[in-house]
Amino acid sequence: MMKWRVVLEADAETGDWSVWCPELPGCVSAGETEEEALENIREAIALYLEPDPIELKSGAILREVSVG
């Protein structure tokens, strides 16, 4: 399990929360409560990190590498 930093901000007018992950550009979410926003950003991060399907050319080899 990896930990990610997220930034939460409350909207002064609505009381809703926006949240984003600085390390993952474009990975944002929101919620009516802080808890809901955190739950939603967890899902957004999981979807962000989910690999896209790759179509390989004939003869190409797909490998995975570990970093860190």
N, CA, C and O atoms as a CHARMM CRD file, in Angstrom:
* protein
*
  272
    1    1 MET  N      0.84000  -1.17600   0.00000 PROA 1      0.00000
    2    1 MET  CA     0.00000   0.00000   0.00000 PROA 1      0.00000
    3    1 MET  C      0.88700   1.24200   0.00000 PROA 1      0.00000
    4    1 MET  O      1.79000   1.36500   0.82700 PROA 1      0.00000
    5    2 MET  N      0.63200   2.14300  -0.91300 PROA 2      0.00000
    6    2 MET  CA     1.38200   3.39000  -0.98000 PROA 2      0.00000
    7    2 MET  C      0.56600   4.51100  -0.33800 PROA 2      0.00000
    8    2 MET  O     -0.66500   4.49900  -0.36800 PROA 2      0.00000
    9    3 LYS  N      1.27100   5.46900   0.23800 PROA 3      0.00000
   10    3 LYS  CA     0.61600   6.65700   0.78000 PROA 3      0.00000
   11    3 LYS  C      0.85900   7.81000  -0.18000 PROA 3      0.00000
   12    3 LYS  O      1.95700   7.96600  -0.71300 PROA 3      0.00000
   13    4 TRP  N     -0.16900   8.61200  -0.39700 PROA 4      0.00000
   14    4 TRP  CA    -0.09400   9.77600  -1.27300 PROA 4      0.00000
   15    4 TRP  C     -0.51200  11.00400  -0.48800 PROA 4      0.00000
   16    4 TRP  O     -1.44900  10.95100   0.30900 PROA 4      0.00000
   17    5 ARG  N      0.18500  12.11300  -0.71200 PROA 5      0.00000
   18    5 ARG  CA    -0.21900  13.38400  -0.11200 PROA 5      0.00000
   19    5 ARG  C     -1.37800  13.94300  -0.91200 PROA 5      0.00000
   20    5 ARG  O     -1.37100  13.90000  -2.14200 PROA 5      0.00000
   21    6 VAL  N     -2.37300  14.46600  -0.21500 PROA 6      0.00000
   22    6 VAL  CA    -3.49500  15.12600  -0.87800 PROA 6      0.00000
   23    6 VAL  C     -3.73900  16.46700  -0.20500 PROA 6      0.00000
   24    6 VAL  O     -3.44600  16.64900   0.97700 PROA 6      0.00000
   25    7 VAL  N     -4.27800  17.39500  -0.97200 PROA 7      0.00000
   26    7 VAL  CA    -4.58800  18.73600  -0.47200 PROA 7      0.00000
   27    7 VAL  C     -6.10100  18.89300  -0.46300 PROA 7      0.00000
   28    7 VAL  O     -6.75900  18.68300  -1.48200 PROA 7      0.00000
   29    8 LEU  N     -6.64900  19.26100   0.68800 PROA 8      0.00000
   30    8 LEU  CA    -8.08500  19.47900   0.86200 PROA 8      0.00000
   31    8 LEU  C     -8.34400  20.97200   1.04300 PROA 8      0.00000
   32    8 LEU  O     -7.60100  21.66100   1.74300 PROA 8      0.00000
   33    9 GLU  N     -9.39800  21.45900   0.41000 PROA 9      0.00000
   34    9 GLU  CA    -9.82000  22.84800   0.59900 PROA 9      0.00000
   35    9 GLU  C    -11.33700  22.89200   0.68500 PROA 9      0.00000
   36    9 GLU  O    -12.03900  22.28900  -0.12700 PROA 9      0.00000
   37   10 ALA  N    -11.82700  23.61200   1.67800 PROA 10     0.00000
   38   10 ALA  CA   -13.27500  23.77600   1.83700 PROA 10     0.00000
   39   10 ALA  C    -13.73000  25.00000   1.04900 PROA 10     0.00000
   40   10 ALA  O    -13.05100  26.02600   1.03600 PROA 10     0.00000
   41   11 ASP  N    -14.87600  24.88500   0.39600 PROA 11     0.00000
   42   11 ASP  CA   -15.50100  26.01700  -0.29100 PROA 11     0.00000
   43   11 ASP  C    -16.27400  26.81100   0.75500 PROA 11     0.00000
   44   11 ASP  O    -17.19800  26.28300   1.37400 PROA 11     0.00000
   45   12 ALA  N    -15.91000  28.06500   0.95600 PROA 12     0.00000
   46   12 ALA  CA   -16.53300  28.89500   1.99400 PROA 12     0.00000
   47   12 ALA  C    -18.03300  29.08400   1.77900 PROA 12     0.00000
   48   12 ALA  O    -18.78000  29.23900   2.74500 PROA 12     0.00000
   49   13 GLU  N    -18.48100  29.07500   0.52300 PROA 13     0.00000
   50   13 GLU  CA   -19.90100  29.30400   0.23900 PROA 13     0.00000
   51   13 GLU  C    -20.75200  28.04700   0.41200 PROA 13     0.00000
   52   13 GLU  O    -21.83300  28.10100   0.99900 PROA 13     0.00000
   53   14 THR  N    -20.26200  26.91000  -0.10200 PROA 14     0.00000
   54   14 THR  CA   -21.06800  25.68500  -0.08800 PROA 14     0.00000
   55   14 THR  C    -20.71500  24.74400   1.05800 PROA 14     0.00000
   56   14 THR  O    -21.53800  23.92400   1.46600 PROA 14     0.00000
   57   15 GLY  N    -19.49600  24.85900   1.57900 PROA 15     0.00000
   58   15 GLY  CA   -19.04600  23.92200   2.60300 PROA 15     0.00000
   59   15 GLY  C    -18.52500  22.62500   2.02300 PROA 15     0.00000
   60   15 GLY  O    -18.04000  21.76900   2.76300 PROA 15     0.00000
   61   16 ASP  N    -18.61700  22.45900   0.69600 PROA 16     0.00000
   62   16 ASP  CA   -18.08600  21.25400   0.04000 PROA 16     0.00000
   63   16 ASP  C    -16.56200  21.29400   0.06100 PROA 16     0.00000
   64   16 ASP  O    -15.96100  22.34600   0.28300 PROA 16     0.00000
   65   17 TRP  N    -15.94800  20.14600  -0.17000 PROA 17     0.00000
   66   17 TRP  CA   -14.50000  20.01200  -0.14600 PROA 17     0.00000
   67   17 TRP  C    -13.97100  19.62400  -1.52300 PROA 17     0.00000
   68   17 TRP  O    -14.52300  18.74900  -2.19000 PROA 17     0.00000
   69   18 SER  N    -12.89400  20.28800  -1.93700 PROA 18     0.00000
   70   18 SER  CA   -12.16100  19.85300  -3.12600 PROA 18     0.00000
   71   18 SER  C    -10.86700  19.21100  -2.63400 PROA 18     0.00000
   72   18 SER  O    -10.36100  19.55400  -1.56600 PROA 18     0.00000
   73   19 VAL  N    -10.34200  18.28600  -3.41800 PROA 19     0.00000
   74   19 VAL  CA    -9.13600  17.56400  -3.00800 PROA 19     0.00000
   75   19 VAL  C     -8.36200  17.15500  -4.25200 PROA 19     0.00000
   76   19 VAL  O     -8.95100  16.76600  -5.26100 PROA 19     0.00000
   77   20 TRP  N     -7.03600  17.24500  -4.17400 PROA 20     0.00000
   78   20 TRP  CA    -6.20400  16.80100  -5.28700 PROA 20     0.00000
   79   20 TRP  C     -4.89300  16.25300  -4.76600 PROA 20     0.00000
   80   20 TRP  O     -4.49800  16.50400  -3.62700 PROA 20     0.00000
   81   21 CYS  N     -4.22900  15.50100  -5.62500 PROA 21     0.00000
   82   21 CYS  CA    -2.96400  14.86200  -5.29700 PROA 21     0.00000
   83   21 CYS  C     -1.85700  15.57700  -6.07300 PROA 21     0.00000
   84   21 CYS  O     -1.80500  15.46300  -7.29800 PROA 21     0.00000
   85   22 PRO  N     -0.96700  16.31500  -5.39000 PROA 22     0.00000
   86   22 PRO  CA     0.06400  17.08200  -6.08200 PROA 22     0.00000
   87   22 PRO  C      0.99600  16.23100  -6.95300 PROA 22     0.00000
   88   22 PRO  O      1.47700  16.71000  -7.98000 PROA 22     0.00000
   89   23 GLU  N      1.25500  15.00300  -6.56800 PROA 23     0.00000
   90   23 GLU  CA     2.17600  14.14600  -7.31500 PROA 23     0.00000
   91   23 GLU  C      1.55900  13.53900  -8.57300 PROA 23     0.00000
   92   23 GLU  O      2.27600  12.99200  -9.41000 PROA 23     0.00000
   93   24 LEU  N      0.23100  13.63100  -8.71400 PROA 24     0.00000
   94   24 LEU  CA    -0.45700  13.04000  -9.85900 PROA 24     0.00000
   95   24 LEU  C     -1.23400  14.14500 -10.58800 PROA 24     0.00000
   96   24 LEU  O     -2.39800  14.38700 -10.27100 PROA 24     0.00000
   97   25 PRO  N     -0.60900  14.81000 -11.54900 PROA 25     0.00000
   98   25 PRO  CA    -1.25700  15.93000 -12.24200 PROA 25     0.00000
   99   25 PRO  C     -2.63600  15.56000 -12.79500 PROA 25     0.00000
  100   25 PRO  O     -2.79800  14.54700 -13.47500 PROA 25     0.00000
  101   26 GLY  N     -3.60600  16.39000 -12.49300 PROA 26     0.00000
  102   26 GLY  CA    -4.96100  16.16600 -12.98900 PROA 26     0.00000
  103   26 GLY  C     -5.78800  15.21800 -12.14600 PROA 26     0.00000
  104   26 GLY  O     -6.95500  14.97900 -12.45600 PROA 26     0.00000
  105   27 CYS  N     -5.21200  14.67200 -11.08800 PROA 27     0.00000
  106   27 CYS  CA    -5.94400  13.74000 -10.22000 PROA 27     0.00000
  107   27 CYS  C     -6.64000  14.56600  -9.13800 PROA 27     0.00000
  108   27 CYS  O     -6.03000  14.95100  -8.14100 PROA 27     0.00000
  109   28 VAL  N     -7.92200  14.82700  -9.35600 PROA 28     0.00000
  110   28 VAL  CA    -8.70500  15.68200  -8.46300 PROA 28     0.00000
  111   28 VAL  C    -10.04700  15.03000  -8.15700 PROA 28     0.00000
  112   28 VAL  O    -10.50800  14.15000  -8.88300 PROA 28     0.00000
  113   29 SER  N    -10.66000  15.47700  -7.07200 PROA 29     0.00000
  114   29 SER  CA   -11.99400  15.00900  -6.73300 PROA 29     0.00000
  115   29 SER  C    -12.62800  16.01400  -5.78100 PROA 29     0.00000
  116   29 SER  O    -12.07800  17.08900  -5.54600 PROA 29     0.00000
  117   30 ALA  N    -13.77800  15.66200  -5.24000 PROA 30     0.00000
  118   30 ALA  CA   -14.49600  16.54800  -4.32500 PROA 30     0.00000
  119   30 ALA  C    -15.48300  15.72100  -3.51400 PROA 30     0.00000
  120   30 ALA  O    -15.70100  14.54100  -3.78800 PROA 30     0.00000
  121   31 GLY  N    -16.07100  16.35500  -2.51900 PROA 31     0.00000
  122   31 GLY  CA   -17.09500  15.70800  -1.71900 PROA 31     0.00000
  123   31 GLY  C    -17.81900  16.72700  -0.87400 PROA 31     0.00000
  124   31 GLY  O    -17.32700  17.83600  -0.66000 PROA 31     0.00000
  125   32 GLU  N    -18.99400  16.34800  -0.39100 PROA 32     0.00000
  126   32 GLU  CA   -19.77300  17.24600   0.46400 PROA 32     0.00000
  127   32 GLU  C    -19.15400  17.36600   1.84800 PROA 32     0.00000
  128   32 GLU  O    -19.33200  18.37900   2.52400 PROA 32     0.00000
  129   33 THR  N    -18.42000  16.32400   2.27900 PROA 33     0.00000
  130   33 THR  CA   -17.72500  16.34400   3.56500 PROA 33     0.00000
  131   33 THR  C    -16.25700  16.02700   3.32200 PROA 33     0.00000
  132   33 THR  O    -15.88800  15.53400   2.25600 PROA 33     0.00000
  133   34 GLU  N    -15.42700  16.31000   4.31200 PROA 34     0.00000
  134   34 GLU  CA   -14.00300  15.97100   4.20800 PROA 34     0.00000
  135   34 GLU  C    -13.83600  14.46100   4.01600 PROA 34     0.00000
  136   34 GLU  O    -13.02700  14.02400   3.19800 PROA 34     0.00000
  137   35 GLU  N    -14.59400  13.67700   4.76100 PROA 35     0.00000
  138   35 GLU  CA   -14.49300  12.21700   4.66600 PROA 35     0.00000
  139   35 GLU  C    -14.86700  11.72900   3.26300 PROA 35     0.00000
  140   35 GLU  O    -14.19800  10.86400   2.69600 PROA 35     0.00000
  141   36 GLU  N    -15.95000  12.29900   2.71100 PROA 36     0.00000
  142   36 GLU  CA   -16.37900  11.90900   1.36700 PROA 36     0.00000
  143   36 GLU  C    -15.32500  12.30700   0.33000 PROA 36     0.00000
  144   36 GLU  O    -15.05200  11.54700  -0.59900 PROA 36     0.00000
  145   37 ALA  N    -14.74200  13.47800   0.48400 PROA 37     0.00000
  146   37 ALA  CA   -13.70100  13.92100  -0.44300 PROA 37     0.00000
  147   37 ALA  C    -12.50300  12.97900  -0.39000 PROA 37     0.00000
  148   37 ALA  O    -11.94400  12.63400  -1.43200 PROA 37     0.00000
  149   38 LEU  N    -12.10200  12.55600   0.81200 PROA 38     0.00000
  150   38 LEU  CA   -10.97500  11.63000   0.94800 PROA 38     0.00000
  151   38 LEU  C    -11.29500  10.27700   0.32700 PROA 38     0.00000
  152   38 LEU  O    -10.44400   9.68100  -0.33300 PROA 38     0.00000
  153   39 GLU  N    -12.50400   9.79200   0.53100 PROA 39     0.00000
  154   39 GLU  CA   -12.92100   8.52200  -0.08900 PROA 39     0.00000
  155   39 GLU  C    -12.87500   8.65500  -1.61400 PROA 39     0.00000
  156   39 GLU  O    -12.40200   7.75300  -2.30600 PROA 39     0.00000
  157   40 ASN  N    -13.36700   9.78000  -2.13100 PROA 40     0.00000
  158   40 ASN  CA   -13.40200   9.97900  -3.58000 PROA 40     0.00000
  159   40 ASN  C    -12.00600  10.10900  -4.17600 PROA 40     0.00000
  160   40 ASN  O    -11.77000   9.62800  -5.28400 PROA 40     0.00000
  161   41 ILE  N    -11.06100  10.75800  -3.45700 PROA 41     0.00000
  162   41 ILE  CA    -9.70900  10.88900  -4.00700 PROA 41     0.00000
  163   41 ILE  C     -8.99300   9.54400  -3.97200 PROA 41     0.00000
  164   41 ILE  O     -8.15400   9.27700  -4.83200 PROA 41     0.00000
  165   42 ARG  N     -9.30500   8.69500  -3.00000 PROA 42     0.00000
  166   42 ARG  CA    -8.72200   7.33800  -2.99900 PROA 42     0.00000
  167   42 ARG  C     -9.11300   6.60300  -4.28500 PROA 42     0.00000
  168   42 ARG  O     -8.27400   5.97300  -4.93000 PROA 42     0.00000
  169   43 GLU  N    -10.38400   6.69300  -4.64500 PROA 43     0.00000
  170   43 GLU  CA   -10.86500   6.05600  -5.87000 PROA 43     0.00000
  171   43 GLU  C    -10.22200   6.70300  -7.10300 PROA 43     0.00000
  172   43 GLU  O     -9.83100   6.00900  -8.04100 PROA 43     0.00000
  173   44 ALA  N    -10.11700   8.03400  -7.09200 PROA 44     0.00000
  174   44 ALA  CA    -9.50700   8.73700  -8.22400 PROA 44     0.00000
  175   44 ALA  C     -8.04200   8.34200  -8.39900 PROA 44     0.00000
  176   44 ALA  O     -7.58100   8.16300  -9.52700 PROA 44     0.00000
  177   45 ILE  N     -7.30800   8.20400  -7.29400 PROA 45     0.00000
  178   45 ILE  CA    -5.90200   7.79400  -7.37200 PROA 45     0.00000
  179   45 ILE  C     -5.80100   6.38100  -7.91500 PROA 45     0.00000
  180   45 ILE  O     -4.95600   6.10900  -8.76800 PROA 45     0.00000
  181   46 ALA  N     -6.65000   5.47400  -7.43700 PROA 46     0.00000
  182   46 ALA  CA    -6.62900   4.09200  -7.92500 PROA 46     0.00000
  183   46 ALA  C     -6.88400   4.04300  -9.42700 PROA 46     0.00000
  184   46 ALA  O     -6.20300   3.31400 -10.14800 PROA 46     0.00000
  185   47 LEU  N     -7.86100   4.81700  -9.90200 PROA 47     0.00000
  186   47 LEU  CA    -8.15400   4.85100 -11.33700 PROA 47     0.00000
  187   47 LEU  C     -7.01300   5.50100 -12.12200 PROA 47     0.00000
  188   47 LEU  O     -6.68900   5.05800 -13.22400 PROA 47     0.00000
  189   48 TYR  N     -6.41200   6.53400 -11.56600 PROA 48     0.00000
  190   48 TYR  CA    -5.30300   7.23400 -12.20900 PROA 48     0.00000
  191   48 TYR  C     -4.13200   6.27600 -12.42800 PROA 48     0.00000
  192   48 TYR  O     -3.47800   6.30700 -13.47100 PROA 48     0.00000
  193   49 LEU  N     -3.87500   5.42600 -11.43200 PROA 49     0.00000
  194   49 LEU  CA    -2.72300   4.52400 -11.48700 PROA 49     0.00000
  195   49 LEU  C     -2.99600   3.23200 -12.23800 PROA 49     0.00000
  196   49 LEU  O     -2.06900   2.47200 -12.52100 PROA 49     0.00000
  197   50 GLU  N     -4.26100   2.97400 -12.56500 PROA 50     0.00000
  198   50 GLU  CA    -4.61700   1.75100 -13.29500 PROA 50     0.00000
  199   50 GLU  C     -4.00900   1.81400 -14.69600 PROA 50     0.00000
  200   50 GLU  O     -4.23900   2.77600 -15.42900 PROA 50     0.00000
  201   51 PRO  N     -3.23500   0.79100 -15.07100 PROA 51     0.00000
  202   51 PRO  CA    -2.59700   0.84400 -16.38600 PROA 51     0.00000
  203   51 PRO  C     -3.60700   0.78200 -17.53000 PROA 51     0.00000
  204   51 PRO  O     -4.60000   0.05900 -17.46300 PROA 51     0.00000
  205   52 ASP  N     -3.33400   1.54900 -18.57000 PROA 52     0.00000
  206   52 ASP  CA    -4.14400   1.51200 -19.78000 PROA 52     0.00000
  207   52 ASP  C     -3.78600   0.26100 -20.57800 PROA 52     0.00000
  208   52 ASP  O     -2.64100  -0.18800 -20.52900 PROA 52     0.00000
  209   53 PRO  N     -4.73900  -0.30800 -21.30900 PROA 53     0.00000
  210   53 PRO  CA    -4.41800  -1.44300 -22.17100 PROA 53     0.00000
  211   53 PRO  C     -3.39700  -1.01500 -23.22100 PROA 53     0.00000
  212   53 PRO  O     -3.44400   0.10800 -23.72400 PROA 53     0.00000
  213   54 ILE  N     -2.48400  -1.90900 -23.54200 PROA 54     0.00000
  214   54 ILE  CA    -1.43200  -1.61400 -24.50900 PROA 54     0.00000
  215   54 ILE  C     -1.54000  -2.59500 -25.66800 PROA 54     0.00000
  216   54 ILE  O     -1.59400  -3.80800 -25.46700 PROA 54     0.00000
  217   55 GLU  N     -1.57100  -2.05700 -26.87600 PROA 55     0.00000
  218   55 GLU  CA    -1.53900  -2.91200 -28.06200 PROA 55     0.00000
  219   55 GLU  C     -0.09300  -3.01000 -28.52300 PROA 55     0.00000
  220   55 GLU  O      0.53200  -2.00400 -28.85900 PROA 55     0.00000
  221   56 LEU  N      0.42900  -4.22000 -28.53600 PROA 56     0.00000
  222   56 LEU  CA     1.82000  -4.43400 -28.90700 PROA 56     0.00000
  223   56 LEU  C      1.94400  -4.80500 -30.37700 PROA 56     0.00000
  224   56 LEU  O      1.10700  -5.52000 -30.92900 PROA 56     0.00000
  225   57 LYS  N      3.00300  -4.30500 -30.99800 PROA 57     0.00000
  226   57 LYS  CA     3.31100  -4.72200 -32.35800 PROA 57     0.00000
  227   57 LYS  C      3.85300  -6.13800 -32.31700 PROA 57     0.00000
  228   57 LYS  O      4.37600  -6.57800 -31.29300 PROA 57     0.00000
  229   58 SER  N      3.73200  -6.83700 -33.39900 PROA 58     0.00000
  230   58 SER  CA     4.23700  -8.20200 -33.47800 PROA 58     0.00000
  231   58 SER  C      5.71300  -8.22800 -33.11000 PROA 58     0.00000
  232   58 SER  O      6.51100  -7.45400 -33.64000 PROA 58     0.00000
  233   59 GLY  N      6.06500  -9.12100 -32.20100 PROA 59     0.00000
  234   59 GLY  CA     7.45600  -9.26400 -31.79700 PROA 59     0.00000
  235   59 GLY  C      7.82900  -8.41300 -30.58300 PROA 59     0.00000
  236   59 GLY  O      8.90600  -8.58800 -30.01200 PROA 59     0.00000
  237   60 ALA  N      6.95200  -7.49800 -30.18700 PROA 60     0.00000
  238   60 ALA  CA     7.24600  -6.65400 -29.02400 PROA 60     0.00000
  239   60 ALA  C      7.05700  -7.46500 -27.73400 PROA 60     0.00000
  240   60 ALA  O      6.23000  -8.37400 -27.66800 PROA 60     0.00000
  241   61 ILE  N      7.82900  -7.11700 -26.73400 PROA 61     0.00000
  242   61 ILE  CA     7.78100  -7.81600 -25.44700 PROA 61     0.00000
  243   61 ILE  C      7.40400  -6.81700 -24.37000 PROA 61     0.00000
  244   61 ILE  O      7.97000  -5.72600 -24.30000 PROA 61     0.00000
  245   62 LEU  N      6.45300  -7.18700 -23.53600 PROA 62     0.00000
  246   62 LEU  CA     6.00800  -6.32600 -22.44400 PROA 62     0.00000
  247   62 LEU  C      6.63200  -6.83800 -21.14000 PROA 62     0.00000
  248   62 LEU  O      6.52300  -8.02200 -20.82200 PROA 62     0.00000
  249   63 ARG  N      7.27900  -5.95400 -20.39200 PROA 63     0.00000
  250   63 ARG  CA     7.86800  -6.29800 -19.09300 PROA 63     0.00000
  251   63 ARG  C      7.41300  -5.28300 -18.06100 PROA 63     0.00000
  252   63 ARG  O      6.97500  -4.18800 -18.41600 PROA 63     0.00000
  253   64 GLU  N      7.51300  -5.63400 -16.79000 PROA 64     0.00000
  254   64 GLU  CA     7.26700  -4.71100 -15.69600 PROA 64     0.00000
  255   64 GLU  C      8.54900  -4.54800 -14.91500 PROA 64     0.00000
  256   64 GLU  O      9.31100  -5.50200 -14.76100 PROA 64     0.00000
  257   65 VAL  N      8.80000  -3.32300 -14.40800 PROA 65     0.00000
  258   65 VAL  CA     9.97000  -3.06200 -13.59500 PROA 65     0.00000
  259   65 VAL  C      9.52700  -2.44400 -12.27900 PROA 65     0.00000
  260   65 VAL  O      8.49300  -1.78000 -12.20900 PROA 65     0.00000
  261   66 SER  N     10.31000  -2.66700 -11.24800 PROA 66     0.00000
  262   66 SER  CA    10.05300  -2.06600  -9.93400 PROA 66     0.00000
  263   66 SER  C     10.94600  -0.85600  -9.77500 PROA 66     0.00000
  264   66 SER  O     12.09700  -0.85900 -10.20900 PROA 66     0.00000
  265   67 VAL  N     10.40800   0.18100  -9.14800 PROA 67     0.00000
  266   67 VAL  CA    11.16100   1.39600  -8.89300 PROA 67     0.00000
  267   67 VAL  C     11.11900   1.68400  -7.41000 PROA 67     0.00000
  268   67 VAL  O     10.07000   1.57800  -6.77600 PROA 67     0.00000
  269   68 GLY  N     12.26800   2.04900  -6.85600 PROA 68     0.00000
  270   68 GLY  CA    12.31400   2.42700  -5.44900 PROA 68     0.00000
  271   68 GLY  C     12.52500   1.30300  -4.58200 PROA 68     0.00000
  272   68 GLY  O     12.58700   1.46700  -3.36300 PROA 68     0.00000
